[in-house]
């Protein structure tokens, strides 16, 4: 199991990639794995709750996931 420090370092690396390269979180994780040789399955264990929320929001905006109904007015 990944330590809190490993998750934090991974999160920082992903945040830097998204900011520096102006890419999505999903793309940043994929790029990070390619650049470091980290297996995607292992990277998945390093995603903390904050990154999970950002990835979910990004996926909803891209319509990969349905949008949450909480806080939305029904039309």
C-alpha positions in Angstrom: 0.0 0.0 0.0 1.2 3.5 -0.9 2.3 5.8 1.9 0.8 9.2 2.4 4.2 10.7 1.3 4.2 8.7 -1.9 0.7 9.8 -2.7 1.6 13.4 -1.9 4.7 13.3 -4.2 2.7 11.7 -7.0 0.0 14.4 -6.6 2.5 17.2 -6.8 4.1 15.7 -9.9 0.7 15.4 -11.6 -0.3 18.9 -10.6 3.0 20.3 -12.1 2.4 18.4 -15.3 -1.1 19.8 -15.7 0.0 23.3 -15.1 3.3 23.2 -17.1 1.9 21.4 -20.1 -1.7 22.5 -19.9 -3.0 19.0 -20.2 -5.8 17.1 -18.4 -5.2 15.1 -15.2 -5.8 11.8 -17.1 -3.2 12.8 -19.7 -0.8 13.9 -17.0 -1.0 10.6 -15.2 -0.4 8.7 -18.5 2.5 11.0 -19.4 4.0 10.6 -15.9 3.8 6.8 -16.2 5.5 6.9 -19.7 8.3 9.2 -18.5 9.0 7.4 -15.3 8.3 3.8 -16.3 5.6 3.6 -13.6 2.9 1.0 -14.3 -0.6 2.5 -14.7 -1.9 0.0 -12.2 0.6 1.2 -9.6 -0.2 4.8 -10.4 -3.8 4.1 -9.6 -2.9 3.3 -6.0 -1.1 6.6 -5.7 -4.1 8.8 -6.7 -5.3 10.5 -3.5 -8.8 11.8 -2.8 -8.1 15.3 -4.1 -6.9 14.0 -7.5 -9.8 11.5 -7.7 -12.2 14.5 -7.3 -10.4 16.5 -10.0 -10.3 13.5 -12.4 -14.0 12.9 -11.8 -14.9 16.6 -12.4 -12.8 16.6 -15.5 -14.4 13.4 -16.8 -17.9 14.9 -16.2 -16.9 18.0 -18.1 -15.7 15.9 -21.0 -18.9 13.8 -20.7 -17.0 10.6 -20.0 -19.1 10.3 -16.8 -22.6 11.5 -16.2 -22.8 14.8 -14.2 -23.7 14.6 -10.6 -27.3 15.6 -10.0 -26.5 17.1 -6.6 -26.7 20.9 -6.7 -28.2 21.0 -10.2 -31.7 22.2 -11.0 -33.9 19.8 -12.7 -35.1 21.1 -16.1 
